[in-house]
């Protein structure tokens, strides 16, 4: 299992080659988005947000936002380290926090969560390639993390495979 420092170094090292590859295949704007998302995914949205990790400390005072996530999600479980599932859960968690914040601040003039959800849906329809590039970068950072940990399959998946 790699240390936090090794995860960070590998993320910084691989963001440029991944971005260039995505740029050659999907266009340079998509490559830029993919490389940036890979960097953000590896440094701030790491599967290790369920522990007191370097990624968690990068959130500074906002790391308190991850306290419920850390209490509910077991480390190296399908829900934290699971390919696709872990990324989807972390993004859903952030979107739920954003919706809650918008709900609390809507009396102050911020858009209601329904308007924000409609804006996100419009963005998905208007910029599908950009969204795909973003998700590709985030998920690729998870795969790098899992490969460095030496086990790209979470423990729960191995148990289910043997049944």
C-alpha positions in Angstrom: 0.0 0.0 0.0 1.4 3.4 -1.0 1.9 6.3 1.4 0.0 9.5 1.0 3.2 11.2 -0.3 3.6 8.4 -3.0 0.0 8.9 -4.1 0.5 12.6 -4.4 3.7 12.3 -6.4 2.2 9.8 -8.8 -0.9 11.9 -9.3 1.2 15.0 -10.1 3.4 12.9 -12.4 0.5 11.2 -14.4 -1.8 14.2 -14.8 0.1 15.6 -17.7 0.4 12.4 -19.8 -3.2 11.6 -19.1 -4.3 15.1 -20.2 -2.2 14.9 -23.3 -3.5 11.5 -24.2 -7.1 12.7 -23.7 -6.4 15.8 -25.7 -5.1 13.8 -28.6 -8.2 11.5 -28.5 -10.9 14.0 -27.6 -9.6 17.5 -28.3 -7.4 19.8 -26.3 -10.1 21.3 -24.2 -11.1 17.8 -23.1 -7.5 17.0 -22.4 -7.1 20.0 -20.2 -10.3 19.1 -18.3 -9.2 15.5 -17.9 -5.8 16.4 -16.6 -7.2 19.0 -14.2 -9.9 16.6 -13.0 -7.2 13.9 -12.5 -5.2 16.2 -10.4 -8.2 17.3 -8.3 -9.4 13.8 -8.0 -6.1 12.5 -6.7 -5.3 15.4 -4.4 -8.7 16.5 -3.0 -11.2 13.7 -3.8 -9.0 10.7 -3.0 -10.5 7.4 -1.9 -8.7 8.0 1.3 -11.1 10.8 2.4 -12.5 8.2 4.8 -9.3 8.5 6.9 -7.2 11.3 8.4 -5.3 11.5 5.1 -3.3 14.2 3.3 -6.3 14.6 0.9 -8.5 15.3 3.9 -6.1 17.9 5.4 -6.0 19.7 2.1 -9.6 20.7 2.7 -8.4 22.9 5.6 -11.3 24.0 7.8 -13.7 22.5 5.3 -12.5 19.0 6.2 -15.3 19.0 8.7 -17.6 18.5 5.8 -16.2 15.0 5.4 -16.8 14.0 9.0 -20.2 12.2 8.3 -18.6 10.5 5.3 -15.7 9.3 7.4 -18.1 7.9 10.1 -20.3 6.1 7.6 -17.9 4.7 5.0 -15.4 2.0 6.1 -11.8 2.5 4.9 -10.9 0.5 1.7 -14.5 -0.6 1.4 -16.5 -0.9 -1.9 -17.9 2.5 -1.1 -14.6 4.3 -0.7 -12.2 2.4 -2.9 -14.7 0.8 -5.3 -14.1 1.8 -9.0 -17.0 3.9 -10.2 -18.9 3.4 -7.0 -16.4 5.3 -4.8 -16.2 8.3 -7.2 -20.0 8.4 -7.7 -20.5 8.3 -3.9 -18.0 11.2 -3.2 -19.5 13.3 -6.0 -23.1 12.6 -4.8 -22.0 13.5 -1.3 -20.6 16.8 -2.4 -23.7 17.5 -4.5 -25.9 16.7 -1.5 -23.9 19.1 0.7 -24.2 21.8 -2.0 -28.0 21.2 -2.2 -28.2 21.5 1.6 -26.2 24.7 1.6 -28.4 26.2 -1.2 -31.5 25.2 0.8 -30.2 26.9 3.9 -29.0 30.0 2.1 -32.0 30.4 -0.4 -33.7 33.0 1.9 -30.6 35.1 1.3 -31.0 35.1 -2.5 -29.0 32.0 -3.5 -30.8 29.8 -6.0 -33.0 27.0 -4.7 -31.7 23.5 -5.0 -34.2 22.7 -7.7 -32.9 25.6 -9.8 -29.3 24.5 -9.2 -30.2 20.9 -10.2 -31.9 22.2 -13.4 -28.7 24.2 -14.2 -26.6 21.0 -13.7 -28.9 19.1 -16.0 -28.6 21.9 -18.6 -24.9 21.7 -18.4 -24.9 17.9 -18.8 -27.0 18.3 -22.0 -25.0 21.2 -23.4 -21.5 20.0 -22.6 -21.5 16.2 -22.5 -17.9 15.8 -23.7 -16.7 18.2 -21.0 -18.6 16.3 -18.4 -17.2 13.0 -19.7 -13.7 14.4 -19.6 -14.2 15.5 -16.0 -15.5 12.1 -15.0 -12.7 10.3 -16.9 -10.1 12.3 -15.0 -11.7 11.8 -11.6 -12.1 8.0 -12.2 -8.6 7.6 -13.6 -7.2 9.2 -10.4 -9.0 6.5 -8.4 -7.6 3.7 -10.6 -4.1 5.1 -10.1 -4.7 5.1 -6.3 -6.0 1.5 -6.3 -3.1 0.2 -8.5 -0.6 1.9 -6.2 -2.3 0.3 -3.2 -1.6 -3.0 -4.9 -5.2 -4.2 -5.0 -7.5 -2.6 -7.5 -10.4 -4.8 -6.2 -11.9 -3.8 -2.9 -12.0 -6.5 -0.2 -15.8 -6.9 -0.6 -15.6 -7.6 -4.3 -13.1 -10.5 -3.7 -15.5 -12.0 -1.1 -18.4 -11.9 -3.6 -16.3 -13.3 -6.4 -15.4 -16.4 -4.2 -19.1 -17.1 -3.4 
